[in-house]
Every structure is written in structure tokens, then in C-alpha cells.
């Protein structure tokens, strides 16, 4: 669901976010980098600790749309 991530990131920029990091599966990398080359991209989240490290710096977190039903996605929703 790369398109959903792109739309969400664009909305974050329009609402005033100075820096946007998109956490997404590797299969979305090329689509997102073409659409939003200025966004930070993370595709390597193998554990809850890795996800927590990626989100430490954030003042706000946008979850979904296009969120999968994976175990990592479920953990993310429960935690944030």
C-alpha cells in the first residue's frame, strides 16, 4: 500500500511536519522514494525494539491508512 503511505506523508508535510519518516515494507521503497525523495525511509523493522528506536525522535506518529495486518502492525497500533 505504497500509495496510502505517500498520501499520509504528503498530508503530514502539509500540516506542518518538518521531517517525515515512513516505516514501510521493502517492496514499497522505490514507489515512495520516487514520490517523496525528501522523506526518510525505513524498511528494516525486525523487532519491537527496532521499531521503538525508529520512533523515539518523533513528536507525532501517523498510523495507517494502508496498514497491513502483520504482527508488527498490530504491535504498533497497541503501543501507540
mmJSON file of the N, C-alpha and C atoms, coordinates in Angstrom:
{"data_MODEL":{"atom_site":{
"group_PDB":["ATOM","ATOM","ATOM","ATOM","ATOM","ATOM","ATOM","ATOM","ATOM","ATOM","ATOM","ATOM","ATOM","ATOM","ATOM","ATOM","ATOM","ATOM","ATOM","ATOM","ATOM","ATOM","ATOM","ATOM","ATOM","ATOM","ATOM","ATOM","ATOM","ATOM","ATOM","ATOM","ATOM","ATOM","ATOM","ATOM","ATOM","ATOM","ATOM","ATOM","ATOM","ATOM","ATOM","ATOM","ATOM","ATOM","ATOM","ATOM","ATOM","ATOM","ATOM","ATOM","ATOM","ATOM","ATOM","ATOM","ATOM","ATOM","ATOM","ATOM","ATOM","ATOM","ATOM","ATOM","ATOM","ATOM","ATOM","ATOM","ATOM","ATOM","ATOM","ATOM","ATOM","ATOM","ATOM","ATOM","ATOM","ATOM","ATOM","ATOM","ATOM","ATOM","ATOM","ATOM","ATOM","ATOM","ATOM","ATOM","ATOM","ATOM","ATOM","ATOM","ATOM","ATOM","ATOM","ATOM","ATOM","ATOM","ATOM","ATOM","ATOM","ATOM","ATOM","ATOM","ATOM","ATOM","ATOM","ATOM","ATOM","ATOM","ATOM","ATOM","ATOM","ATOM","ATOM","ATOM","ATOM","ATOM","ATOM","ATOM","ATOM","ATOM","ATOM","ATOM","ATOM","ATOM","ATOM","ATOM","ATOM","ATOM","ATOM","ATOM","ATOM","ATOM","ATOM","ATOM","ATOM","ATOM","ATOM","ATOM","ATOM","ATOM","ATOM","ATOM","ATOM","ATOM","ATOM","ATOM","ATOM","ATOM","ATOM","ATOM","ATOM","ATOM","ATOM","ATOM","ATOM","ATOM","ATOM","ATOM","ATOM","ATOM","ATOM","ATOM","ATOM","ATOM","ATOM","ATOM","ATOM","ATOM","ATOM","ATOM","ATOM","ATOM","ATOM","ATOM","ATOM","ATOM","ATOM","ATOM","ATOM","ATOM","ATOM","ATOM","ATOM","ATOM","ATOM","ATOM","ATOM","ATOM","ATOM","ATOM","ATOM","ATOM","ATOM","ATOM","ATOM","ATOM","ATOM","ATOM","ATOM","ATOM","ATOM","ATOM","ATOM","ATOM","ATOM","ATOM","ATOM","ATOM","ATOM","ATOM","ATOM","ATOM","ATOM","ATOM","ATOM","ATOM","ATOM","ATOM","ATOM","ATOM","ATOM","ATOM","ATOM","ATOM","ATOM","ATOM","ATOM","ATOM","ATOM","ATOM","ATOM","ATOM","ATOM","ATOM","ATOM","ATOM","ATOM","ATOM"],
"id":[1,2,3,4,5,6,7,8,9,10,11,12,13,14,15,16,17,18,19,20,21,22,23,24,25,26,27,28,29,30,31,32,33,34,35,36,37,38,39,40,41,42,43,44,45,46,47,48,49,50,51,52,53,54,55,56,57,58,59,60,61,62,63,64,65,66,67,68,69,70,71,72,73,74,75,76,77,78,79,80,81,82,83,84,85,86,87,88,89,90,91,92,93,94,95,96,97,98,99,100,101,102,103,104,105,106,107,108,109,110,111,112,113,114,115,116,117,118,119,120,121,122,123,124,125,126,127,128,129,130,131,132,133,134,135,136,137,138,139,140,141,142,143,144,145,146,147,148,149,150,151,152,153,154,155,156,157,158,159,160,161,162,163,164,165,166,167,168,169,170,171,172,173,174,175,176,177,178,179,180,181,182,183,184,185,186,187,188,189,190,191,192,193,194,195,196,197,198,199,200,201,202,203,204,205,206,207,208,209,210,211,212,213,214,215,216,217,218,219,220,221,222,223,224,225,226,227,228,229,230,231,232,233,234,235,236,237,238,239,240],
"type_symbol":["N","C","C","N","C","C","N","C","C","N","C","C","N","C","C","N","C","C","N","C","C","N","C","C","N","C","C","N","C","C","N","C","C","N","C","C","N","C","C","N","C","C","N","C","C","N","C","C","N","C","C","N","C","C","N","C","C","N","C","C","N","C","C","N","C","C","N","C","C","N","C","C","N","C","C","N","C","C","N","C","C","N","C","C","N","C","C","N","C","C","N","C","C","N","C","C","N","C","C","N","C","C","N","C","C","N","C","C","N","C","C","N","C","C","N","C","C","N","C","C","N","C","C","N","C","C","N","C","C","N","C","C","N","C","C","N","C","C","N","C","C","N","C","C","N","C","C","N","C","C","N","C","C","N","C","C","N","C","C","N","C","C","N","C","C","N","C","C","N","C","C","N","C","C","N","C","C","N","C","C","N","C","C","N","C","C","N","C","C","N","C","C","N","C","C","N","C","C","N","C","C","N","C","C","N","C","C","N","C","C","N","C","C","N","C","C","N","C","C","N","C","C","N","C","C","N","C","C","N","C","C","N","C","C","N","C","C","N","C","C"],
"label_atom_id":["N","CA","C","N","CA","C","N","CA","C","N","CA","C","N","CA","C","N","CA","C","N","CA","C","N","CA","C","N","CA","C","N","CA","C","N","CA","C","N","CA","C","N","CA","C","N","CA","C","N","CA","C","N","CA","C","N","CA","C","N","CA","C","N","CA","C","N","CA","C","N","CA","C","N","CA","C","N","CA","C","N","CA","C","N","CA","C","N","CA","C","N","CA","C","N","CA","C","N","CA","C","N","CA","C","N","CA","C","N","CA","C","N","CA","C","N","CA","C","N","CA","C","N","CA","C","N","CA","C","N","CA","C","N","CA","C","N","CA","C","N","CA","C","N","CA","C","N","CA","C","N","CA","C","N","CA","C","N","CA","C","N","CA","C","N","CA","C","N","CA","C","N","CA","C","N","CA","C","N","CA","C","N","CA","C","N","CA","C","N","CA","C","N","CA","C","N","CA","C","N","CA","C","N","CA","C","N","CA","C","N","CA","C","N","CA","C","N","CA","C","N","CA","C","N","CA","C","N","CA","C","N","CA","C","N","CA","C","N","CA","C","N","CA","C","N","CA","C","N","CA","C","N","CA","C","N","CA","C","N","CA","C","N","CA","C","N","CA","C","N","CA","C","N","CA","C","N","CA","C"],
"label_alt_id":[null,null,null,null,null,null,null,null,null,null,null,null,null,null,null,null,null,null,null,null,null,null,null,null,null,null,null,null,null,null,null,null,null,null,null,null,null,null,null,null,null,null,null,null,null,null,null,null,null,null,null,null,null,null,null,null,null,null,null,null,null,null,null,null,null,null,null,null,null,null,null,null,null,null,null,null,null,null,null,null,null,null,null,null,null,null,null,null,null,null,null,null,null,null,null,null,null,null,null,null,null,null,null,null,null,null,null,null,null,null,null,null,null,null,null,null,null,null,null,null,null,null,null,null,null,null,null,null,null,null,null,null,null,null,null,null,null,null,null,null,null,null,null,null,null,null,null,null,null,null,null,null,null,null,null,null,null,null,null,null,null,null,null,null,null,null,null,null,null,null,null,null,null,null,null,null,null,null,null,null,null,null,null,null,null,null,null,null,null,null,null,null,null,null,null,null,null,null,null,null,null,null,null,null,null,null,null,null,null,null,null,null,null,null,null,null,null,null,null,null,null,null,null,null,null,null,null,null,null,null,null,null,null,null,null,null,null,null,null,null],
"label_comp_id":["UNK","UNK","UNK","UNK","UNK","UNK","UNK","UNK","UNK","UNK","UNK","UNK","UNK","UNK","UNK","UNK","UNK","UNK","UNK","UNK","UNK","UNK","UNK","UNK","UNK","UNK","UNK","UNK","UNK","UNK","UNK","UNK","UNK","UNK","UNK","UNK","UNK","UNK","UNK","UNK","UNK","UNK","UNK","UNK","UNK","UNK","UNK","UNK","UNK","UNK","UNK","UNK","UNK","UNK","UNK","UNK","UNK","UNK","UNK","UNK","UNK","UNK","UNK","UNK","UNK","UNK","UNK","UNK","UNK","UNK","UNK","UNK","UNK","UNK","UNK","UNK","UNK","UNK","UNK","UNK","UNK","UNK","UNK","UNK","UNK","UNK","UNK","UNK","UNK","UNK","UNK","UNK","UNK","UNK","UNK","UNK","UNK","UNK","UNK","UNK","UNK","UNK","UNK","UNK","UNK","UNK","UNK","UNK","UNK","UNK","UNK","UNK","UNK","UNK","UNK","UNK","UNK","UNK","UNK","UNK","UNK","UNK","UNK","UNK","UNK","UNK","UNK","UNK","UNK","UNK","UNK","UNK","UNK","UNK","UNK","UNK","UNK","UNK","UNK","UNK","UNK","UNK","UNK","UNK","UNK","UNK","UNK","UNK","UNK","UNK","UNK","UNK","UNK","UNK","UNK","UNK","UNK","UNK","UNK","UNK","UNK","UNK","UNK","UNK","UNK","UNK","UNK","UNK","UNK","UNK","UNK","UNK","UNK","UNK","UNK","UNK","UNK","UNK","UNK","UNK","UNK","UNK","UNK","UNK","UNK","UNK","UNK","UNK","UNK","UNK","UNK","UNK","UNK","UNK","UNK","UNK","UNK","UNK","UNK","UNK","UNK","UNK","UNK","UNK","UNK","UNK","UNK","UNK","UNK","UNK","UNK","UNK","UNK","UNK","UNK","UNK","UNK","UNK","UNK","UNK","UNK","UNK","UNK","UNK","UNK","UNK","UNK","UNK","UNK","UNK","UNK","UNK","UNK","UNK","UNK","UNK","UNK","UNK","UNK","UNK"],
"label_asym_id":["A","A","A","A","A","A","A","A","A","A","A","A","A","A","A","A","A","A","A","A","A","A","A","A","A","A","A","A","A","A","A","A","A","A","A","A","A","A","A","A","A","A","A","A","A","A","A","A","A","A","A","A","A","A","A","A","A","A","A","A","A","A","A","A","A","A","A","A","A","A","A","A","A","A","A","A","A","A","A","A","A","A","A","A","A","A","A","A","A","A","A","A","A","A","A","A","A","A","A","A","A","A","A","A","A","A","A","A","A","A","A","A","A","A","A","A","A","A","A","A","A","A","A","A","A","A","A","A","A","A","A","A","A","A","A","A","A","A","A","A","A","A","A","A","A","A","A","A","A","A","A","A","A","A","A","A","A","A","A","A","A","A","A","A","A","A","A","A","A","A","A","A","A","A","A","A","A","A","A","A","A","A","A","A","A","A","A","A","A","A","A","A","A","A","A","A","A","A","A","A","A","A","A","A","A","A","A","A","A","A","A","A","A","A","A","A","A","A","A","A","A","A","A","A","A","A","A","A","A","A","A","A","A","A","A","A","A","A","A","A"],
"label_entity_id":["1","1","1","1","1","1","1","1","1","1","1","1","1","1","1","1","1","1","1","1","1","1","1","1","1","1","1","1","1","1","1","1","1","1","1","1","1","1","1","1","1","1","1","1","1","1","1","1","1","1","1","1","1","1","1","1","1","1","1","1","1","1","1","1","1","1","1","1","1","1","1","1","1","1","1","1","1","1","1","1","1","1","1","1","1","1","1","1","1","1","1","1","1","1","1","1","1","1","1","1","1","1","1","1","1","1","1","1","1","1","1","1","1","1","1","1","1","1","1","1","1","1","1","1","1","1","1","1","1","1","1","1","1","1","1","1","1","1","1","1","1","1","1","1","1","1","1","1","1","1","1","1","1","1","1","1","1","1","1","1","1","1","1","1","1","1","1","1","1","1","1","1","1","1","1","1","1","1","1","1","1","1","1","1","1","1","1","1","1","1","1","1","1","1","1","1","1","1","1","1","1","1","1","1","1","1","1","1","1","1","1","1","1","1","1","1","1","1","1","1","1","1","1","1","1","1","1","1","1","1","1","1","1","1","1","1","1","1","1","1"],
"label_seq_id":[1,1,1,2,2,2,3,3,3,4,4,4,5,5,5,6,6,6,7,7,7,8,8,8,9,9,9,10,10,10,11,11,11,12,12,12,13,13,13,14,14,14,15,15,15,16,16,16,17,17,17,18,18,18,19,19,19,20,20,20,21,21,21,22,22,22,23,23,23,24,24,24,25,25,25,26,26,26,27,27,27,28,28,28,29,29,29,30,30,30,31,31,31,32,32,32,33,33,33,34,34,34,35,35,35,36,36,36,37,37,37,38,38,38,39,39,39,40,40,40,41,41,41,42,42,42,43,43,43,44,44,44,45,45,45,46,46,46,47,47,47,48,48,48,49,49,49,50,50,50,51,51,51,52,52,52,53,53,53,54,54,54,55,55,55,56,56,56,57,57,57,58,58,58,59,59,59,60,60,60,61,61,61,62,62,62,63,63,63,64,64,64,65,65,65,66,66,66,67,67,67,68,68,68,69,69,69,70,70,70,71,71,71,72,72,72,73,73,73,74,74,74,75,75,75,76,76,76,77,77,77,78,78,78,79,79,79,80,80,80],
"pdbx_PDB_ins_code":[null,null,null,null,null,null,null,null,null,null,null,null,null,null,null,null,null,null,null,null,null,null,null,null,null,null,null,null,null,null,null,null,null,null,null,null,null,null,null,null,null,null,null,null,null,null,null,null,null,null,null,null,null,null,null,null,null,null,null,null,null,null,null,null,null,null,null,null,null,null,null,null,null,null,null,null,null,null,null,null,null,null,null,null,null,null,null,null,null,null,null,null,null,null,null,null,null,null,null,null,null,null,null,null,null,null,null,null,null,null,null,null,null,null,null,null,null,null,null,null,null,null,null,null,null,null,null,null,null,null,null,null,null,null,null,null,null,null,null,null,null,null,null,null,null,null,null,null,null,null,null,null,null,null,null,null,null,null,null,null,null,null,null,null,null,null,null,null,null,null,null,null,null,null,null,null,null,null,null,null,null,null,null,null,null,null,null,null,null,null,null,null,null,null,null,null,null,null,null,null,null,null,null,null,null,null,null,null,null,null,null,null,null,null,null,null,null,null,null,null,null,null,null,null,null,null,null,null,null,null,null,null,null,null,null,null,null,null,null,null],
"Cartn_x":[0.824,0.0,0.869,1.748,2.659,1.91,0.834,0.07,-0.511,-0.981,-1.534,-0.451,0.738,1.845,2.242,2.258,2.593,1.563,0.288,-0.761,-0.668,-0.429,-0.301,0.905,2.016,3.219,3.016,2.369,2.087,1.183,0.21,-0.67,0.118,1.063,1.896,2.717,3.299,4.044,3.134,1.944,1.022,0.563,0.512,0.07,1.205,2.402,3.491,4.65,4.63,5.756,7.007,8.079,9.32,10.101,9.913,10.623,9.668,9.585,8.684,9.509,9.297,9.931,8.818,8.966,7.977,8.559,7.846,8.25,7.348,7.945,7.173,7.934,7.252,7.966,8.884,9.916,10.9,10.255,9.185,8.552,7.993,7.824,7.304,8.393,9.634,10.739,10.787,10.837,11.045,9.877,8.667,7.494,7.543,7.818,7.829,9.0,10.167,11.32,11.125,10.424,10.135,9.127,8.128,7.071,7.501,8.312,8.722,10.213,11.07,12.506,13.013,12.273,12.706,12.393,11.532,11.147,12.221,12.381,13.242,12.472,13.164,12.507,13.192,12.417,12.934,12.17,12.896,12.248,12.695,13.533,14.111,13.672,12.45,11.933,11.683,12.607,12.505,11.976,11.941,11.516,10.849,10.207,9.568,10.608,11.778,12.836,13.321,13.462,13.885,12.85,11.589,10.524,10.537,10.703,10.757,11.909,13.048,14.209,13.904,13.226,12.88,11.892,11.056,10.019,10.409,11.557,11.975,12.0,12.446,12.656,11.368,10.276,9.051,8.281,7.741,6.805,5.378,5.131,3.808,3.991,3.04,3.085,1.754,1.809,0.611,0.601,-0.479,-0.576,-1.661,-1.282,-2.237,-2.48,-3.302,-4.042,-3.105,-3.611,-2.795,-1.984,-2.261,-1.539,-1.897,-0.909,-1.163,-1.696,-1.918,-2.388,-1.266,-0.034,1.121,1.236,2.048,2.265,2.892,3.828,4.44,3.41,2.497,1.457,0.546,0.166,-0.687,0.017,1.309,2.083,2.155,2.348,2.434,1.152,0.015,-1.271,-1.487,-1.149,-1.326,-0.428,0.782,1.749,1.49,1.038,0.879,-0.557],
"Cartn_y":[-1.193,0.0,1.258,1.352,2.49,3.796,3.755,4.974,5.574,4.731,5.207,5.875,5.303,5.9,7.247,7.339,8.597,9.669,9.332,10.306,10.764,9.838,10.194,11.093,10.787,11.605,13.004,13.089,14.407,15.221,14.567,15.261,15.742,14.941,15.351,16.587,16.608,17.794,19.014,18.845,19.986,20.511,19.633,20.072,20.686,20.737,21.444,20.592,19.307,18.464,18.876,19.076,19.465,18.284,17.138,15.932,14.757,13.946,12.791,11.529,10.547,9.236,8.231,7.48,6.473,5.103,4.338,2.971,2.056,1.302,0.54,-0.714,-1.695,-2.867,-2.486,-3.264,-3.021,-2.904,-3.649,-3.645,-2.269,-1.374,-0.03,1.012,0.639,1.605,2.452,1.847,2.62,3.559,3.126,3.979,5.204,4.983,6.089,7.031,6.496,7.362,8.211,7.691,8.492,9.592,9.279,10.246,11.287,10.872,11.759,11.593,12.082,11.893,12.576,13.555,14.273,13.521,12.523,11.782,10.768,10.57,9.495,8.192,7.119,5.843,4.757,3.96,2.839,1.586,0.561,-0.677,-1.885,-1.697,-2.825,-2.812,-3.227,-3.296,-4.767,-5.373,-6.804,-7.107,-6.097,-6.357,-5.127,-5.329,-4.215,-3.178,-3.628,-2.706,-1.861,-2.474,-1.733,-0.681,-1.035,-0.082,1.064,0.742,1.766,2.739,2.228,3.066,4.013,3.524,4.36,5.464,5.238,6.215,7.139,6.917,7.717,9.212,9.603,11.012,11.751,11.025,11.628,12.429,13.561,14.329,13.859,13.304,12.786,11.542,10.623,9.393,9.24,9.024,8.755,7.26,6.589,5.145,4.879,4.205,3.909,5.15,5.181,4.077,3.171,2.051,1.101,0.196,0.254,-0.575,-2.04,-2.884,-4.313,-4.951,-6.24,-6.986,-7.827,-7.418,-8.161,-8.021,-8.871,-8.802,-7.47,-6.967,-5.665,-4.546,-4.609,-3.585,-3.616,-4.799,-4.93,-4.381,-4.684,-4.193,-2.661,-2.104,-0.655,0.019,-0.503,0.084,-0.031,-1.157,-1.342,-0.407,-0.2,0.605,2.102,2.545,3.979,4.342],
"Cartn_z":[0.0,0.0,0.0,-0.953,-1.023,-1.231,-1.995,-2.254,-0.989,-0.099,1.166,2.008,2.015,2.765,2.171,0.856,0.18,0.52,0.446,0.766,2.218,3.128,4.542,4.781,4.139,4.303,3.727,2.571,1.987,2.904,3.525,4.471,5.685,6.147,7.279,6.925,5.727,5.288,5.21,4.649,4.513,5.863,6.863,8.185,9.0,8.433,9.085,9.567,9.315,9.728,8.958,9.67,9.019,8.479,9.093,8.702,8.838,7.813,7.812,7.589,8.447,8.284,8.014,6.939,6.567,6.879,7.688,8.007,7.193,6.3,5.319,4.9,4.332,3.807,2.636,2.442,1.382,0.004,-0.242,-1.567,-1.949,-0.984,-1.262,-1.496,-1.29,-1.313,-2.584,-3.74,-4.976,-5.261,-5.005,-5.244,-4.342,-3.062,-2.105,-2.371,-2.68,-2.945,-4.193,-5.176,-6.375,-6.068,-5.264,-4.963,-3.932,-2.963,-1.871,-1.575,-2.442,-2.216,-0.948,-0.437,0.762,2.052,2.004,3.205,3.59,4.888,5.368,5.22,4.939,4.705,5.516,6.204,6.973,6.563,6.165,5.729,6.54,7.519,8.247,9.708,9.957,11.322,11.641,12.357,12.633,14.028,14.894,16.266,16.858,17.985,18.689,19.101,19.52,19.942,18.767,17.602,16.414,16.045,16.142,15.846,16.846,18.107,19.146,18.896,18.488,18.182,17.025,16.002,14.848,15.212,16.218,16.574,17.721,18.355,19.508,19.235,18.084,17.76,17.412,17.192,16.658,17.704,17.276,18.092,17.852,16.678,16.32,15.455,15.543,14.758,14.044,12.737,11.937,11.642,12.003,11.785,10.763,9.645,8.579,7.761,6.79,6.207,5.414,4.993,4.259,5.163,6.453,7.406,7.19,7.183,6.978,8.256,8.196,9.366,9.973,9.727,10.235,11.751,12.347,13.79,14.188,13.387,13.677,13.628,12.677,12.568,13.786,14.218,15.406,16.637,16.771,17.896,17.875,16.705,16.561,17.023,16.605,16.987,18.49,19.071,20.517,21.311,20.83,21.572,21.447,20.267,20.053,19.847],
"occupancy":[1.0,1.0,1.0,1.0,1.0,1.0,1.0,1.0,1.0,1.0,1.0,1.0,1.0,1.0,1.0,1.0,1.0,1.0,1.0,1.0,1.0,1.0,1.0,1.0,1.0,1.0,1.0,1.0,1.0,1.0,1.0,1.0,1.0,1.0,1.0,1.0,1.0,1.0,1.0,1.0,1.0,1.0,1.0,1.0,1.0,1.0,1.0,1.0,1.0,1.0,1.0,1.0,1.0,1.0,1.0,1.0,1.0,1.0,1.0,1.0,1.0,1.0,1.0,1.0,1.0,1.0,1.0,1.0,1.0,1.0,1.0,1.0,1.0,1.0,1.0,1.0,1.0,1.0,1.0,1.0,1.0,1.0,1.0,1.0,1.0,1.0,1.0,1.0,1.0,1.0,1.0,1.0,1.0,1.0,1.0,1.0,1.0,1.0,1.0,1.0,1.0,1.0,1.0,1.0,1.0,1.0,1.0,1.0,1.0,1.0,1.0,1.0,1.0,1.0,1.0,1.0,1.0,1.0,1.0,1.0,1.0,1.0,1.0,1.0,1.0,1.0,1.0,1.0,1.0,1.0,1.0,1.0,1.0,1.0,1.0,1.0,1.0,1.0,1.0,1.0,1.0,1.0,1.0,1.0,1.0,1.0,1.0,1.0,1.0,1.0,1.0,1.0,1.0,1.0,1.0,1.0,1.0,1.0,1.0,1.0,1.0,1.0,1.0,1.0,1.0,1.0,1.0,1.0,1.0,1.0,1.0,1.0,1.0,1.0,1.0,1.0,1.0,1.0,1.0,1.0,1.0,1.0,1.0,1.0,1.0,1.0,1.0,1.0,1.0,1.0,1.0,1.0,1.0,1.0,1.0,1.0,1.0,1.0,1.0,1.0,1.0,1.0,1.0,1.0,1.0,1.0,1.0,1.0,1.0,1.0,1.0,1.0,1.0,1.0,1.0,1.0,1.0,1.0,1.0,1.0,1.0,1.0,1.0,1.0,1.0,1.0,1.0,1.0,1.0,1.0,1.0,1.0,1.0,1.0,1.0,1.0,1.0,1.0,1.0,1.0],
"B_iso_or_equiv":[0.0,0.0,0.0,0.0,0.0,0.0,0.0,0.0,0.0,0.0,0.0,0.0,0.0,0.0,0.0,0.0,0.0,0.0,0.0,0.0,0.0,0.0,0.0,0.0,0.0,0.0,0.0,0.0,0.0,0.0,0.0,0.0,0.0,0.0,0.0,0.0,0.0,0.0,0.0,0.0,0.0,0.0,0.0,0.0,0.0,0.0,0.0,0.0,0.0,0.0,0.0,0.0,0.0,0.0,0.0,0.0,0.0,0.0,0.0,0.0,0.0,0.0,0.0,0.0,0.0,0.0,0.0,0.0,0.0,0.0,0.0,0.0,0.0,0.0,0.0,0.0,0.0,0.0,0.0,0.0,0.0,0.0,0.0,0.0,0.0,0.0,0.0,0.0,0.0,0.0,0.0,0.0,0.0,0.0,0.0,0.0,0.0,0.0,0.0,0.0,0.0,0.0,0.0,0.0,0.0,0.0,0.0,0.0,0.0,0.0,0.0,0.0,0.0,0.0,0.0,0.0,0.0,0.0,0.0,0.0,0.0,0.0,0.0,0.0,0.0,0.0,0.0,0.0,0.0,0.0,0.0,0.0,0.0,0.0,0.0,0.0,0.0,0.0,0.0,0.0,0.0,0.0,0.0,0.0,0.0,0.0,0.0,0.0,0.0,0.0,0.0,0.0,0.0,0.0,0.0,0.0,0.0,0.0,0.0,0.0,0.0,0.0,0.0,0.0,0.0,0.0,0.0,0.0,0.0,0.0,0.0,0.0,0.0,0.0,0.0,0.0,0.0,0.0,0.0,0.0,0.0,0.0,0.0,0.0,0.0,0.0,0.0,0.0,0.0,0.0,0.0,0.0,0.0,0.0,0.0,0.0,0.0,0.0,0.0,0.0,0.0,0.0,0.0,0.0,0.0,0.0,0.0,0.0,0.0,0.0,0.0,0.0,0.0,0.0,0.0,0.0,0.0,0.0,0.0,0.0,0.0,0.0,0.0,0.0,0.0,0.0,0.0,0.0,0.0,0.0,0.0,0.0,0.0,0.0,0.0,0.0,0.0,0.0,0.0,0.0],
"pdbx_formal_charge":[null,null,null,null,null,null,null,null,null,null,null,null,null,null,null,null,null,null,null,null,null,null,null,null,null,null,null,null,null,null,null,null,null,null,null,null,null,null,null,null,null,null,null,null,null,null,null,null,null,null,null,null,null,null,null,null,null,null,null,null,null,null,null,null,null,null,null,null,null,null,null,null,null,null,null,null,null,null,null,null,null,null,null,null,null,null,null,null,null,null,null,null,null,null,null,null,null,null,null,null,null,null,null,null,null,null,null,null,null,null,null,null,null,null,null,null,null,null,null,null,null,null,null,null,null,null,null,null,null,null,null,null,null,null,null,null,null,null,null,null,null,null,null,null,null,null,null,null,null,null,null,null,null,null,null,null,null,null,null,null,null,null,null,null,null,null,null,null,null,null,null,null,null,null,null,null,null,null,null,null,null,null,null,null,null,null,null,null,null,null,null,null,null,null,null,null,null,null,null,null,null,null,null,null,null,null,null,null,null,null,null,null,null,null,null,null,null,null,null,null,null,null,null,null,null,null,null,null,null,null,null,null,null,null,null,null,null,null,null,null],
"auth_seq_id":[1,1,1,2,2,2,3,3,3,4,4,4,5,5,5,6,6,6,7,7,7,8,8,8,9,9,9,10,10,10,11,11,11,12,12,12,13,13,13,14,14,14,15,15,15,16,16,16,17,17,17,18,18,18,19,19,19,20,20,20,21,21,21,22,22,22,23,23,23,24,24,24,25,25,25,26,26,26,27,27,27,28,28,28,29,29,29,30,30,30,31,31,31,32,32,32,33,33,33,34,34,34,35,35,35,36,36,36,37,37,37,38,38,38,39,39,39,40,40,40,41,41,41,42,42,42,43,43,43,44,44,44,45,45,45,46,46,46,47,47,47,48,48,48,49,49,49,50,50,50,51,51,51,52,52,52,53,53,53,54,54,54,55,55,55,56,56,56,57,57,57,58,58,58,59,59,59,60,60,60,61,61,61,62,62,62,63,63,63,64,64,64,65,65,65,66,66,66,67,67,67,68,68,68,69,69,69,70,70,70,71,71,71,72,72,72,73,73,73,74,74,74,75,75,75,76,76,76,77,77,77,78,78,78,79,79,79,80,80,80],
"auth_comp_id":["UNK","UNK","UNK","UNK","UNK","UNK","UNK","UNK","UNK","UNK","UNK","UNK","UNK","UNK","UNK","UNK","UNK","UNK","UNK","UNK","UNK","UNK","UNK","UNK","UNK","UNK","UNK","UNK","UNK","UNK","UNK","UNK","UNK","UNK","UNK","UNK","UNK","UNK","UNK","UNK","UNK","UNK","UNK","UNK","UNK","UNK","UNK","UNK","UNK","UNK","UNK","UNK","UNK","UNK","UNK","UNK","UNK","UNK","UNK","UNK","UNK","UNK","UNK","UNK","UNK","UNK","UNK","UNK","UNK","UNK","UNK","UNK","UNK","UNK","UNK","UNK","UNK","UNK","UNK","UNK","UNK","UNK","UNK","UNK","UNK","UNK","UNK","UNK","UNK","UNK","UNK","UNK","UNK","UNK","UNK","UNK","UNK","UNK","UNK","UNK","UNK","UNK","UNK","UNK","UNK","UNK","UNK","UNK","UNK","UNK","UNK","UNK","UNK","UNK","UNK","UNK","UNK","UNK","UNK","UNK","UNK","UNK","UNK","UNK","UNK","UNK","UNK","UNK","UNK","UNK","UNK","UNK","UNK","UNK","UNK","UNK","UNK","UNK","UNK","UNK","UNK","UNK","UNK","UNK","UNK","UNK","UNK","UNK","UNK","UNK","UNK","UNK","UNK","UNK","UNK","UNK","UNK","UNK","UNK","UNK","UNK","UNK","UNK","UNK","UNK","UNK","UNK","UNK","UNK","UNK","UNK","UNK","UNK","UNK","UNK","UNK","UNK","UNK","UNK","UNK","UNK","UNK","UNK","UNK","UNK","UNK","UNK","UNK","UNK","UNK","UNK","UNK","UNK","UNK","UNK","UNK","UNK","UNK","UNK","UNK","UNK","UNK","UNK","UNK","UNK","UNK","UNK","UNK","UNK","UNK","UNK","UNK","UNK","UNK","UNK","UNK","UNK","UNK","UNK","UNK","UNK","UNK","UNK","UNK","UNK","UNK","UNK","UNK","UNK","UNK","UNK","UNK","UNK","UNK","UNK","UNK","UNK","UNK","UNK","UNK"],
"auth_asym_id":["A","A","A","A","A","A","A","A","A","A","A","A","A","A","A","A","A","A","A","A","A","A","A","A","A","A","A","A","A","A","A","A","A","A","A","A","A","A","A","A","A","A","A","A","A","A","A","A","A","A","A","A","A","A","A","A","A","A","A","A","A","A","A","A","A","A","A","A","A","A","A","A","A","A","A","A","A","A","A","A","A","A","A","A","A","A","A","A","A","A","A","A","A","A","A","A","A","A","A","A","A","A","A","A","A","A","A","A","A","A","A","A","A","A","A","A","A","A","A","A","A","A","A","A","A","A","A","A","A","A","A","A","A","A","A","A","A","A","A","A","A","A","A","A","A","A","A","A","A","A","A","A","A","A","A","A","A","A","A","A","A","A","A","A","A","A","A","A","A","A","A","A","A","A","A","A","A","A","A","A","A","A","A","A","A","A","A","A","A","A","A","A","A","A","A","A","A","A","A","A","A","A","A","A","A","A","A","A","A","A","A","A","A","A","A","A","A","A","A","A","A","A","A","A","A","A","A","A","A","A","A","A","A","A","A","A","A","A","A","A"],
"auth_atom_id":["N","CA","C","N","CA","C","N","CA","C","N","CA","C","N","CA","C","N","CA","C","N","CA","C","N","CA","C","N","CA","C","N","CA","C","N","CA","C","N","CA","C","N","CA","C","N","CA","C","N","CA","C","N","CA","C","N","CA","C","N","CA","C","N","CA","C","N","CA","C","N","CA","C","N","CA","C","N","CA","C","N","CA","C","N","CA","C","N","CA","C","N","CA","C","N","CA","C","N","CA","C","N","CA","C","N","CA","C","N","CA","C","N","CA","C","N","CA","C","N","CA","C","N","CA","C","N","CA","C","N","CA","C","N","CA","C","N","CA","C","N","CA","C","N","CA","C","N","CA","C","N","CA","C","N","CA","C","N","CA","C","N","CA","C","N","CA","C","N","CA","C","N","CA","C","N","CA","C","N","CA","C","N","CA","C","N","CA","C","N","CA","C","N","CA","C","N","CA","C","N","CA","C","N","CA","C","N","CA","C","N","CA","C","N","CA","C","N","CA","C","N","CA","C","N","CA","C","N","CA","C","N","CA","C","N","CA","C","N","CA","C","N","CA","C","N","CA","C","N","CA","C","N","CA","C","N","CA","C","N","CA","C","N","CA","C","N","CA","C","N","CA","C","N","CA","C","N","CA","C"],
"pdbx_PDB_model_num":[1,1,1,1,1,1,1,1,1,1,1,1,1,1,1,1,1,1,1,1,1,1,1,1,1,1,1,1,1,1,1,1,1,1,1,1,1,1,1,1,1,1,1,1,1,1,1,1,1,1,1,1,1,1,1,1,1,1,1,1,1,1,1,1,1,1,1,1,1,1,1,1,1,1,1,1,1,1,1,1,1,1,1,1,1,1,1,1,1,1,1,1,1,1,1,1,1,1,1,1,1,1,1,1,1,1,1,1,1,1,1,1,1,1,1,1,1,1,1,1,1,1,1,1,1,1,1,1,1,1,1,1,1,1,1,1,1,1,1,1,1,1,1,1,1,1,1,1,1,1,1,1,1,1,1,1,1,1,1,1,1,1,1,1,1,1,1,1,1,1,1,1,1,1,1,1,1,1,1,1,1,1,1,1,1,1,1,1,1,1,1,1,1,1,1,1,1,1,1,1,1,1,1,1,1,1,1,1,1,1,1,1,1,1,1,1,1,1,1,1,1,1,1,1,1,1,1,1,1,1,1,1,1,1,1,1,1,1,1,1]
}}}
